Amino acid sequence: MKYTFSLFFSLVFSLAVFGQEKGYKMKSIFNGENLKHWKVPSENIWWSMEGDALWAKSDPDKKGSILWTKKKYTDFVVQMDFKFGEGTIDSGIFMRGESPENAQIQIGISGSLKRDMTGSPYVPKKGYPVEAQGIKELLKMDGWNTIKAMAQGNSYKVWLNGKEVMNYTLENANLKGPIGIQLHPGREMSIQFKNILVARL
């Protein structure tokens, strides 16, 4: 009986380790030191590094900007910490580029709805097809938050501070493109990001 229990425990442990090895591995694409993984605008007045954080700040003309990864992704998970700064925060994560068949995960106030839609997908010509749940209870307005977004085929999922808040399927989604972080035009605002990680699935 003792031998059987030991064998069972060893098998369970082995399966657990095997599962971890088969899981996706997150790699840093921003660690506070440089922007080597990103296409920085030639005349950059929006993006800067202070301490270990990446700052996005609106310009006087409020033109806005999108910081794109150099690499393109198909199925992936992206995770980052963010902290609201000043002004009306309207930001987000572009999943696989910018196109009508693409989803952007909102961070902050929706310009069209005039309320916080953090974690919800915005799709051009469709608006917000679904709304993330439980955001009011989870979102730290004055502190750091962790958002994780997954794109797998036509499916999108979002977690905020460790809890799943959104699951959406976009028919005929664009299936490959870069990841982008948005500083929305027409806004006077600032937002910080750090610990940006990505994993291919």
N, CA, C and O of each residue as an XYZ file, in Angstrom:
804
protein
N       0.836     -1.212      0.000
C       0.000      0.000      0.000
C       0.867      1.256      0.000
O       0.597      2.210     -0.730
N       1.922      1.244      0.837
C       2.839      2.384      0.921
C       3.533      2.605     -0.410
O       3.709      3.741     -0.851
N       3.936      1.484     -1.062
C       4.613      1.563     -2.356
C       3.670      2.126     -3.410
O       4.072      2.951     -4.231
N       2.413      1.681     -3.389
C       1.427      2.168     -4.356
C       1.208      3.672     -4.212
O       1.127      4.391     -5.208
N       1.112      4.147     -2.961
C       0.915      5.578     -2.710
C       2.111      6.391     -3.214
O       1.937      7.455     -3.808
N       3.322      5.887     -2.973
C       4.532      6.579     -3.420
C       4.579      6.655     -4.940
O       4.943      7.682     -5.512
N       4.207      5.553     -5.585
C       4.190      5.526     -7.040
C       3.170      6.511     -7.591
O       3.437      7.209     -8.569
N       1.982      6.565     -6.952
C       0.933      7.499     -7.371
C       1.408      8.941     -7.214
O       1.219      9.754     -8.118
N       2.024      9.268     -6.076
C       2.509     10.626     -5.818
C       3.563     11.019     -6.854
O       3.559     12.146     -7.352
N       4.468     10.084     -7.179
C       5.518     10.366     -8.165
C       4.930     10.640     -9.532
O       5.408     11.511    -10.259
N       3.871      9.882     -9.889
C       3.229     10.061    -11.175
C       2.549     11.422    -11.263
O       2.669     12.117    -12.273
N       1.823     11.808    -10.186
C       1.162     13.107    -10.159
C       2.177     14.226    -10.262
O       1.979     15.187    -11.006
N       3.269     14.104     -9.511
C       4.313     15.134     -9.534
C       4.916     15.262    -10.927
O       5.139     16.370    -11.415
N       5.179     14.114    -11.570
C       5.767     14.129    -12.914
C       4.847     14.801    -13.915
O       5.294     15.566    -14.769
N       3.556     14.510    -13.804
C       2.591     15.119    -14.718
C       2.515     16.624    -14.504
O       2.372     17.380    -15.464
N       2.610     17.065    -13.251
C       2.567     18.493    -12.948
C       3.757     19.207    -13.568
O       3.611     20.260    -14.189
N       4.950     18.615    -13.389
C       6.158     19.215    -13.968
C       6.071     19.227    -15.482
O       6.419     20.217    -16.125
N       5.597     18.105    -16.057
C       5.464     18.027    -17.509
C       4.537     19.113    -18.026
O       4.807     19.725    -19.059
N       3.422     19.358    -17.298
C       2.488     20.407    -17.698
C       3.129     21.768    -17.680
O       2.880     22.596    -18.556
N       3.970     22.002    -16.663
C       4.649     23.286    -16.591
C       5.596     23.453    -17.762
O       5.677     24.537    -18.340
N       6.318     22.392    -18.123
C       7.268     22.469    -19.227
C       6.552     22.715    -20.546
O       7.076     23.397    -21.426
N       5.349     22.158    -20.682
C       4.599     22.323    -21.923
C       3.878     23.666    -21.987
O       3.411     24.066    -23.053
N       3.782     24.367    -20.855
C       3.105     25.652    -20.824
C       3.913     26.713    -21.561
O       5.107     26.543    -21.810
N       3.244     27.809    -21.905
C       3.948     28.874    -22.627
C       4.874     29.632    -21.692
O       4.608     29.746    -20.496
N       5.956     30.147    -22.243
C       6.945     30.878    -21.470
C       6.898     32.351    -21.843
O       7.084     32.706    -23.007
N       6.652     33.198    -20.870
C       6.583     34.631    -21.103
C       7.990     35.214    -21.232
O       8.880     34.911    -20.437
N       8.166     36.054    -22.249
C       9.450     36.720    -22.467
C       9.254     38.231    -22.399
O       8.239     38.757    -22.854
N      10.226     38.914    -21.831
C      10.128     40.359    -21.664
C      10.335     41.085    -22.994
O      11.275     40.797    -23.735
N       9.439     42.033    -23.280
C       9.646     42.922    -24.430
C       9.762     44.381    -23.963
O       9.899     45.295    -24.776
N       9.705     44.577    -22.657
C      10.083     45.845    -22.039
C      10.363     45.602    -20.565
O       9.475     45.201    -19.814
N      11.614     45.849    -20.153
C      12.016     45.623    -18.766
C      12.487     46.896    -18.087
O      13.078     46.839    -17.009
N      12.237     48.040    -18.700
C      12.627     49.307    -18.112
C      13.963     49.833    -18.575
O      14.353     50.942    -18.211
N      14.678     49.047    -19.382
C      16.022     49.448    -19.791
C      16.078     50.084    -21.180
O      16.834     51.031    -21.398
N      15.285     49.571    -22.116
C      15.333     50.100    -23.479
C      14.063     49.712    -24.231
O      13.202     49.004    -23.709
N      13.967     50.196    -25.474
C      12.810     49.902    -26.330
C      13.249     49.151    -27.590
O      12.736     49.402    -28.680
N      14.198     48.233    -27.431
C      14.760     47.537    -28.583
C      13.756     46.633    -29.294
O      13.957     46.288    -30.459
N      12.685     46.246    -28.616
C      11.674     45.371    -29.231
C      10.561     46.157    -29.929
O       9.616     45.565    -30.451
N      10.671     47.480    -29.940
C       9.588     48.328    -30.405
C      10.035     49.269    -31.520
O      11.204     49.649    -31.599
N       9.089     49.638    -32.377
C       9.339     50.635    -33.411
C       9.021     52.012    -32.830
O       7.856     52.397    -32.729
N      10.045     52.734    -32.457
C       9.856     54.042    -31.843
C       9.729     55.099    -32.941
O      10.565     55.128    -33.845
N       8.720     55.964    -32.896
C       8.571     57.019    -33.912
C       9.845     57.847    -34.036
O      10.505     58.146    -33.041
N      10.184     58.219    -35.293
C      11.421     58.960    -35.540
C      11.461     60.291    -34.802
O      12.510     60.690    -34.297
N      10.342     60.970    -34.739
C      10.252     62.213    -33.976
C       9.381     61.952    -32.747
O       8.235     62.394    -32.665
N       9.961     61.223    -31.798
C       9.203     60.745    -30.645
C       9.058     61.829    -29.580
O      10.041     62.281    -28.992
N       7.818     62.230    -29.348
C       7.523     63.178    -28.270
C       6.488     62.603    -27.299
O       5.979     63.310    -26.429
N       6.184     61.314    -27.459
C       5.119     60.696    -26.665
C       5.626     59.675    -25.657
O       5.078     59.556    -24.561
N       6.681     58.932    -26.027
C       7.106     57.775    -25.253
C       8.460     58.035    -24.597
O       9.408     58.459    -25.259
N       8.543     57.780    -23.307
C       9.797     57.991    -22.588
C       9.912     56.983    -21.453
O       8.919     56.396    -21.023
N      11.140     56.791    -20.973
C      11.384     55.869    -19.872
C      11.826     56.653    -18.652
O      12.728     57.487    -18.727
N      11.186     56.377    -17.535
C      11.536     56.994    -16.266
C      11.531     55.905    -15.207
O      10.504     55.270    -14.966
N      12.678     55.691    -14.576
C      12.785     54.564    -13.656
C      12.659     53.273    -14.438
O      13.364     53.070    -15.426
N      11.764     52.398    -14.000
C      11.537     51.144    -14.732
C      10.253     51.183    -15.537
O       9.779     50.143    -15.996
N       9.683     52.367    -15.715
C       8.383     52.490    -16.378
C       8.487     53.169    -17.735
O       9.348     54.018    -17.965
N       7.588     52.771    -18.623
C       7.407     53.413    -19.916
C       6.244     54.385    -19.796
O       5.127     53.991    -19.461
N       6.508     55.643    -20.067
C       5.472     56.670    -19.984
C       4.931     56.994    -21.370
O       5.688     57.097    -22.335
N       3.629     57.152    -21.457
C       2.981     57.689    -22.648
C       2.299     58.991    -22.234
O       1.427     59.000    -21.366
N       2.708     60.085    -22.866
C       2.155     61.393    -22.526
C       1.719     62.114    -23.791
O       2.438     62.116    -24.791
N       0.555     62.719    -23.746
C       0.037     63.420    -24.924
C       0.881     64.635    -25.247
O       1.456     65.258    -24.354
N       0.954     64.974    -26.536
C       1.678     66.153    -27.008
C       0.746     67.361    -26.979
O      -0.464     67.195    -26.828
N       1.284     68.572    -27.120
C       0.441     69.776    -27.077
C      -0.684     69.783    -28.107
O      -1.754     70.336    -27.853
N      -0.446     69.168    -29.279
C      -1.479     69.124    -30.320
C      -2.397     67.911    -30.196
O      -3.341     67.758    -30.971
N      -2.117     67.053    -29.219
C      -2.930     65.865    -28.944
C      -3.074     64.958    -30.177
O      -4.165     64.484    -30.492
N      -1.956     64.731    -30.857
C      -1.985     63.878    -32.050
C      -2.104     62.394    -31.711
O      -2.642     61.609    -32.492
N      -1.602     62.023    -30.547
C      -1.634     60.621    -30.165
C      -0.563     59.814    -30.871
O       0.119     60.316    -31.765
N      -0.417     58.552    -30.462
C       0.624     57.700    -31.040
C       0.331     56.249    -30.696
O      -0.365     55.956    -29.724
N       0.871     55.345    -31.507
C       0.819     53.910    -31.222
C       2.246     53.382    -31.272
O       2.954     53.585    -32.259
N       2.667     52.706    -30.213
C       3.979     52.083    -30.165
C       3.821     50.620    -30.563
O       3.151     49.854    -29.869
N       4.442     50.227    -31.690
C       4.283     48.883    -32.247
C       5.498     48.013    -31.959
O       6.630     48.496    -31.927
N       5.248     46.722    -31.751
C       6.365     45.773    -31.658
C       6.983     45.585    -33.038
O       6.303     45.722    -34.055
N       8.258     45.274    -33.065
C       8.936     44.989    -34.339
C       8.482     43.655    -34.912
O       8.424     43.485    -36.130
N       8.160     42.706    -34.034
C       7.732     41.383    -34.480
C       6.218     41.319    -34.644
O       5.473     42.076    -34.022
N       5.784     40.393    -35.499
C       4.367     40.117    -35.676
C       4.037     38.798    -34.974
O       4.885     37.918    -34.835
N       2.792     38.690    -34.542
C       2.376     37.527    -33.772
C       1.077     36.951    -34.333
O       0.252     37.667    -34.900
N       0.916     35.635    -34.159
C      -0.340     34.977    -34.546
C      -1.127     34.683    -33.258
O      -1.916     35.515    -32.810
N      -0.914     33.511    -32.670
C      -1.539     33.201    -31.381
C      -0.549     33.565    -30.275
O       0.606     33.138    -30.308
N      -0.999     34.351    -29.296
C      -0.066     34.838    -28.283
C      -0.806     35.301    -27.033
O      -2.028     35.457    -27.021
N      -0.023     35.514    -25.991
C      -0.480     36.143    -24.748
C       0.425     37.337    -24.489
O       1.647     37.214    -24.577
N      -0.150     38.480    -24.174
C       0.635     39.649    -23.793
C       0.168     40.110    -22.411
O      -1.027     40.131    -22.118
N       1.128     40.473    -21.579
C       0.812     40.903    -20.224
C       1.619     42.148    -19.883
O       2.780     42.264    -20.275
N       1.016     43.068    -19.162
C       1.725     44.282    -18.750
C       1.066     44.878    -17.512
O      -0.116     44.660    -17.246
N       1.864     45.635    -16.767
C       1.339     46.425    -15.662
C       1.085     47.841    -16.172
O       1.851     48.360    -16.984
N       0.017     48.457    -15.698
C      -0.259     49.838    -16.096
C      -0.749     50.627    -14.893
O      -1.306     50.078    -13.943
N      -0.521     51.938    -14.966
C      -0.955     52.838    -13.909
C      -1.441     54.132    -14.536
O      -0.728     54.760    -15.319
N      -2.651     54.523    -14.190
C      -3.212     55.754    -14.731
C      -2.434     56.971    -14.240
O      -2.002     57.033    -13.089
N      -2.268     57.937    -15.144
C      -1.640     59.195    -14.792
C      -2.676     60.298    -14.697
O      -3.693     60.158    -14.017
N      -2.404     61.396    -15.387
C      -3.305     62.545    -15.339
C      -4.180     62.604    -16.583
O      -3.868     62.003    -17.611
N      -5.284     63.342    -16.469
C      -6.162     63.572    -17.615
C      -7.187     62.476    -17.808
O      -7.435     61.667    -16.914
N      -7.784     62.464    -18.999
C      -8.769     61.448    -19.372
C      -8.048     60.299    -20.049
O      -7.657     60.403    -21.211
N      -7.871     59.199    -19.323
C      -7.060     58.088    -19.814
C      -7.825     57.284    -20.851
O      -8.873     56.709    -20.560
N      -7.288     57.251    -22.065
C      -7.872     56.473    -23.165
C      -6.723     55.776    -23.881
O      -6.052     56.362    -24.731
N      -6.511     54.514    -23.521
C      -5.396     53.745    -24.058
C      -5.887     52.351    -24.413
O      -7.085     52.075    -24.359
N      -4.968     51.484    -24.773
C      -5.364     50.122    -25.087
C      -4.256     49.332    -25.734
O      -3.184     49.858    -26.034
N      -4.533     48.056    -25.945
C      -3.581     47.132    -26.557
C      -4.136     46.667    -27.894
O      -5.200     46.050    -27.941
N      -3.430     46.956    -28.981
C      -3.816     46.445    -30.289
C      -3.333     45.005    -30.413
O      -2.154     44.712    -30.219
N      -4.255     44.120    -30.737
C      -3.944     42.700    -30.881
C      -3.847     42.373    -32.374
O      -4.863     42.314    -33.067
N      -2.622     42.160    -32.865
C      -2.369     41.819    -34.273
C      -2.607     42.994    -35.222
O      -3.241     42.826    -36.263
N      -2.123     44.139    -34.885
C      -2.145     45.262    -35.812
C      -3.414     46.089    -35.756
O      -4.272     45.908    -34.892
N      -3.501     47.000    -36.707
C      -4.621     47.943    -36.774
C      -5.362     47.728    -38.085
O      -4.871     48.111    -39.146
N      -6.539     47.118    -38.020
C      -7.340     46.851    -39.216
C      -8.797     46.699    -38.806
O      -9.082     46.516    -37.623
N      -9.737     46.772    -39.767
C     -11.161     46.609    -39.437
C     -11.499     45.237    -38.853
O     -12.521     45.081    -38.185
N     -10.634     44.233    -39.106
C     -10.876     42.875    -38.603
C     -10.012     42.590    -37.389
O      -9.551     41.465    -37.200
N      -9.792     43.599    -36.571
C      -8.882     43.457    -35.456
C      -9.537     43.937    -34.165
O     -10.408     44.806    -34.185
N      -9.114     43.368    -33.057
C      -9.638     43.781    -31.755
C      -8.575     44.551    -30.982
O      -7.403     44.176    -30.965
N      -8.997     45.613    -30.356
C      -8.149     46.371    -29.446
C      -8.731     46.225    -28.049
O      -9.937     46.385    -27.861
N      -7.891     45.923    -27.072
C      -8.347     45.779    -25.694
C      -8.237     47.139    -25.009
O      -7.142     47.681    -24.859
N      -9.360     47.674    -24.602
C      -9.414     49.016    -24.037
C      -8.775     49.090    -22.651
O      -8.898     48.172    -21.841
N      -8.090     50.207    -22.403
C      -7.616     50.562    -21.066
C      -8.062     51.996    -20.804
O      -7.575     52.925    -21.449
N      -8.974     52.178    -19.871
C      -9.442     53.513    -19.534
C     -10.784     53.865    -20.140
O     -11.605     52.997    -20.434
N     -10.988     55.179    -20.323
C     -12.280     55.722    -20.736
C     -12.496     55.575    -22.240
O     -11.632     55.938    -23.038
N     -13.641     55.047    -22.612
C     -14.036     54.986    -24.017
C     -14.470     56.364    -24.488
O     -15.303     57.009    -23.851
N     -13.906     56.818    -25.607
C     -14.293     58.117    -26.144
C     -15.723     58.157    -26.610
O     -16.378     59.195    -26.520
N     -16.227     57.028    -27.114
C     -17.594     56.987    -27.635
C     -18.621     56.799    -26.525
O     -19.697     57.396    -26.569
N     -18.300     55.976    -25.532
C     -19.252     55.680    -24.466
C     -19.095     56.592    -23.250
O     -19.982     56.656    -22.399
N     -17.951     57.305    -23.168
C     -17.713     58.260    -22.075
C     -17.694     57.588    -20.703
O     -18.115     58.191    -19.715
N     -17.219     56.371    -20.634
C     -17.071     55.681    -19.355
C     -15.968     54.629    -19.460
O     -15.551     54.261    -20.558
N     -15.511     54.159    -18.324
C     -14.407     53.205    -18.308
C     -14.833     51.873    -18.924
O     -15.850     51.290    -18.551
N     -14.021     51.409    -19.882
C     -14.285     50.135    -20.544
C     -13.051     49.241    -20.514
O     -12.855     48.411    -21.402
N     -12.225     49.414    -19.490
C     -11.009     48.611    -19.362
C     -11.313     47.120    -19.496
O     -12.240     46.602    -18.873
N     -10.512     46.441    -20.320
C     -10.657     45.002    -20.520
C     -11.612     44.605    -21.617
O     -11.666     43.433    -21.989
N     -12.372     45.553    -22.151
C     -13.351     45.248    -23.207
C     -12.707     45.357    -24.586
O     -11.808     46.174    -24.781
N     -13.156     44.541    -25.553
C     -12.613     44.629    -26.901
C     -13.319     45.705    -27.716
O     -14.547     45.794    -27.725
N     -12.528     46.513    -28.394
C     -13.087     47.489    -29.348
C     -12.764     46.992    -30.747
O     -11.613     46.685    -31.056
N     -13.785     46.916    -31.588
C     -13.620     46.456    -32.966
C     -14.133     47.546    -33.899
O     -15.284     47.963    -33.771
N     -13.303     48.021    -34.841
C     -13.775     49.044    -35.772
C     -15.071     48.630    -36.461
O     -15.225     47.478    -36.868
N     -15.988     49.562    -36.589
C     -17.298     49.378    -37.220
C     -18.267     48.544    -36.371
O     -19.439     48.402    -36.721
N     -17.767     47.989    -35.243
C     -18.643     47.219    -34.364
C     -18.713     47.818    -32.960
O     -19.577     47.450    -32.164
N     -17.801     48.739    -32.664
C     -17.771     49.300    -31.325
C     -17.298     48.280    -30.311
O     -16.327     47.560    -30.542
N     -17.997     48.223    -29.177
C     -17.677     47.266    -28.115
C     -18.722     46.147    -28.147
O     -19.811     46.311    -27.597
N     -18.408     45.013    -28.784
C     -19.405     43.941    -28.917
C     -19.763     43.278    -27.597
O     -20.882     42.790    -27.435
N     -18.825     43.252    -26.647
C     -19.091     42.740    -25.296
C     -18.390     43.654    -24.302
O     -17.500     44.421    -24.670
N     -18.797     43.568    -23.042
C     -18.171     44.386    -22.007
C     -17.541     43.501    -20.953
O     -18.158     42.546    -20.482
N     -16.306     43.820    -20.583
C     -15.615     43.088    -19.522
C     -16.398     43.196    -18.218
O     -17.008     44.225    -17.930
N     -16.373     42.130    -17.441
C     -17.167     42.058    -16.220
C     -16.308     42.238    -14.961
O     -15.161     41.793    -14.918
N     -16.865     42.886    -13.953
C     -16.215     43.010    -12.655
C     -15.089     44.023    -12.582
O     -14.306     44.018    -11.632
N     -15.003     44.896    -13.585
C     -13.894     45.845    -13.661
C     -13.924     46.842    -12.502
O     -12.879     47.168    -11.939
N     -15.089     47.317    -12.152
C     -15.202     48.333    -11.102
C     -14.596     47.852     -9.793
O     -13.964     48.630     -9.078
N     -14.782     46.580     -9.475
C     -14.265     46.026     -8.221
C     -12.766     45.719     -8.317
O     -12.071     45.748     -7.301
N     -12.261     45.429     -9.507
C     -10.880     44.987     -9.678
C      -9.904     46.121     -9.967
O      -8.745     46.057     -9.558
N     -10.357     47.150    -10.661
C      -9.460     48.192    -11.166
C      -8.993     49.121    -10.049
O      -9.801     49.668     -9.299
N      -7.681     49.288     -9.954
C      -7.075     50.212     -8.991
C      -6.818     51.542     -9.698
O      -5.915     51.641    -10.530
N      -7.595     52.542     -9.374
C      -7.500     53.815    -10.067
C      -6.213     54.570     -9.730
O      -5.727     55.355    -10.545
N      -5.660     54.342     -8.546
C      -4.466     55.073     -8.110
C      -3.244     54.180     -7.946
O      -2.218     54.623     -7.429
N      -3.342     52.937     -8.377
C      -2.212     52.021     -8.203
C      -1.924     51.244     -9.472
O      -2.536     51.479    -10.514
N      -0.983     50.313     -9.371
C      -0.619     49.483    -10.515
C      -1.620     48.350    -10.703
O      -2.075     47.736     -9.738
N      -1.953     48.085    -11.960
C      -2.832     46.986    -12.358
C      -2.074     46.082    -13.324
O      -1.167     46.532    -14.024
N      -2.447     44.821    -13.358
C      -1.873     43.878    -14.320
C      -2.969     43.394    -15.255
O      -3.982     42.849    -14.818
N      -2.751     43.600    -16.549
C      -3.702     43.129    -17.554
C      -3.004     42.097    -18.437
O      -1.860     42.282    -18.851
N      -3.718     41.009    -18.713
C      -3.222     39.961    -19.606
C      -4.274     39.721    -20.675
O      -5.456     39.558    -20.370
N      -3.839     39.700    -21.933
C      -4.764     39.493    -23.050
C      -4.243     38.367    -23.937
O      -3.054     38.300    -24.249
N      -5.154     37.487    -24.334
C      -4.809     36.347    -25.179
C      -5.556     36.426    -26.504
O      -6.757     36.697    -26.541
N      -4.825     36.186    -27.590
C      -5.430     36.051    -28.916
C      -5.076     34.662    -29.427
O      -3.903     34.336    -29.610
N      -6.101     33.847    -29.656
C      -5.894     32.481    -30.128
C      -6.948     32.181    -31.188
O      -8.122     31.984    -30.875
N      -6.518     32.151    -32.435
C      -7.481     32.041    -33.515
C      -8.392     33.251    -33.512
O      -7.924     34.390    -33.494
N      -9.692     33.007    -33.528
C     -10.677     34.090    -33.485
C     -11.082     34.479    -32.063
O     -11.917     35.362    -31.870
N     -10.492     33.820    -31.080
C     -10.899     34.029    -29.694
C      -9.973     34.997    -28.967
O      -8.759     34.998    -29.171
N     -10.578     35.819    -28.115
C      -9.839     36.771    -27.292
C     -10.278     36.615    -25.843
O     -11.468     36.493    -25.553
N      -9.309     36.620    -24.942
C      -9.598     36.579    -23.518
C      -8.775     37.646    -22.811
O      -7.681     37.998    -23.253
N      -9.314     38.154    -21.709
C      -8.622     39.179    -20.930
C      -8.739     38.855    -19.447
O      -9.799     38.448    -18.971
N      -7.639     39.042    -18.725
C      -7.613     38.934    -17.278
C      -7.165     40.275    -16.705
O      -6.252     40.901    -17.243
N      -7.787     40.716    -15.632
C      -7.371     41.926    -14.934
C      -7.061     41.582    -13.486
O      -7.912     41.075    -12.754
N      -5.834     41.867    -13.089
C      -5.379     41.575    -11.728
C      -5.685     40.135    -11.324
O      -6.126     39.858    -10.209
N      -5.434     39.227    -12.271
C      -5.528     37.794    -11.999
C      -6.881     37.155    -12.215
O      -7.012     35.941    -12.057
N      -7.899     37.936    -12.573
C      -9.236     37.376    -12.765
C      -9.697     37.541    -14.208
O      -9.567     38.619    -14.788
N     -10.239     36.462    -14.789
C     -10.745     36.547    -16.154
C     -11.977     37.451    -16.195
O     -12.922     37.267    -15.427
N     -11.953     38.428    -17.098
C     -13.036     39.409    -17.163
C     -13.704     39.470    -18.527
O     -14.763     40.083    -18.663
N     -13.102     38.841    -19.553
C     -13.685     38.954    -20.894
C     -13.304     37.761    -21.748
O     -12.165     37.294    -21.712
N     -14.272     37.268    -22.521
C     -14.073     36.181    -23.470
C     -14.928     36.493    -24.692
O     -16.149     36.603    -24.585
N     -14.290     36.636    -25.852
C     -15.024     37.074    -27.042
C     -14.478     36.386    -28.287
O     -13.270     36.186    -28.417
N     -15.372     36.027    -29.199
C     -14.983     35.451    -30.486
C     -15.327     36.426    -31.601
O     -16.480     36.832    -31.755
N     -14.319     36.795    -32.374
C     -14.487     37.725    -33.488
C     -14.407     36.948    -34.795
O     -13.345     36.436    -35.152
N     -15.521     36.857    -35.506
C     -15.531     36.137    -36.772
C     -14.642     36.835    -37.792
O     -14.627     38.062    -37.886
N     -13.901     36.033    -38.555
C     -13.019     36.540    -39.618
C     -11.985     37.527    -39.088
O     -11.670     38.523    -39.740
N     -11.463     37.242    -37.903
C     -10.460     38.117    -37.301
C      -9.159     38.087    -38.089
O      -8.806     37.068    -38.682
N      -8.457     39.198    -38.091
C      -7.108     39.232    -38.626
C      -6.233     38.358    -37.727
O      -6.253     38.526    -36.508
N      -5.466     37.431    -38.302
C      -4.793     36.418    -37.497
C      -3.297     36.631    -37.333
O      -2.622     35.793    -36.735
N      -2.763     37.734    -37.851
C      -1.334     37.978    -37.673
C      -1.053     39.470    -37.730
O      -1.596     40.187    -38.570
N      -0.200     39.923    -36.828
C       0.184     41.327    -36.827
C       0.962     41.685    -35.577
O       1.128     40.844    -34.694
N       1.441     42.911    -35.482
C       2.203     43.344    -34.309
C       1.290     43.681    -33.134
O       0.081     43.843    -33.296
N       1.879     43.783    -31.973
C       1.188     44.259    -30.781
C       1.426     45.763    -30.669
O       2.541     46.237    -30.888
N       0.395     46.498    -30.334
C       0.534     47.943    -30.220
C      -0.015     48.464    -28.908
O      -1.001     47.944    -28.386
N       0.630     49.501    -28.373
C       0.120     50.205    -27.191
C      -0.287     51.599    -27.637
O       0.496     52.311    -28.265
N      -1.505     51.981    -27.311
C      -2.077     53.222    -27.838
C      -2.065     54.381    -26.850
O      -2.355     54.227    -25.664
N      -1.719     55.547    -27.387
C      -1.963     56.826    -26.730
C      -2.976     57.527    -27.628
O      -2.623     58.031    -28.694
N      -4.218     57.557    -27.201
C      -5.318     57.983    -28.077
C      -5.190     59.459    -28.460
O      -4.869     60.295    -27.616
N      -5.441     59.778    -29.736
C      -5.439     61.187    -30.138
C      -6.624     61.944    -29.541
O      -7.632     61.352    -29.156
N      -6.476     63.261    -29.476
C      -7.558     64.090    -28.970
C      -7.718     64.070    -27.464
O      -8.729     64.541    -26.942
N      -6.733     63.531    -26.754
C      -6.797     63.441    -25.297
C      -5.591     64.146    -24.671
O      -4.497     64.152    -25.235
N      -5.808     64.728    -23.518
C      -4.704     65.221    -22.699
C      -4.566     64.254    -21.540
O      -5.407     64.229    -20.642
N      -3.502     63.452    -21.557
C      -3.424     62.339    -20.621
C      -1.999     61.834    -20.485
O      -1.112     62.192    -21.260
N      -1.805     60.989    -19.474
C      -0.558     60.251    -19.315
C      -0.872     58.909    -18.670
O      -1.820     58.784    -17.895
N      -0.060     57.905    -19.002
C      -0.229     56.566    -18.455
C       1.137     55.899    -18.424
O       1.979     56.160    -19.284
N       1.359     55.034    -17.432
C       2.616     54.311    -17.307
C       2.409     52.819    -17.571
O       1.349     52.257    -17.294
N       3.468     52.192    -18.121
C       3.478     50.747    -18.332
C       4.811     50.185    -17.842
O       5.832     50.871    -17.887
N       4.801     48.953    -17.379
C       6.047     48.262    -17.042
C       5.827     46.759    -17.079
O       4.694     46.284    -17.169
N       6.932     46.014    -17.008
C       6.884     44.537    -17.000
C       6.037     44.005    -18.153
O       5.101     43.236    -17.935
N       6.366     44.414    -19.377
C       5.616     43.967    -20.557
C       6.183     42.638    -21.034
O       7.362     42.542    -21.375
N       5.338     41.618    -21.056
C       5.746     40.257    -21.397
C       4.882     39.711    -22.521
O       3.727     40.106    -22.677
N       5.453     38.797    -23.305
C       4.667     38.166    -24.367
C       5.103     36.725    -24.524
O       6.261     36.388    -24.278
N       4.169     35.868    -24.937
C       4.474     34.462    -25.216
C       3.707     34.038    -26.453
O       2.517     34.325    -26.585
N       4.381     33.363    -27.348
C       3.696     32.759    -28.502
C       3.063     31.448    -28.072
O       3.640     30.708    -27.276
N       1.883     31.159    -28.594
C       1.161     29.941    -28.230
C       1.300     28.889    -29.327
O       0.758     27.791    -29.201
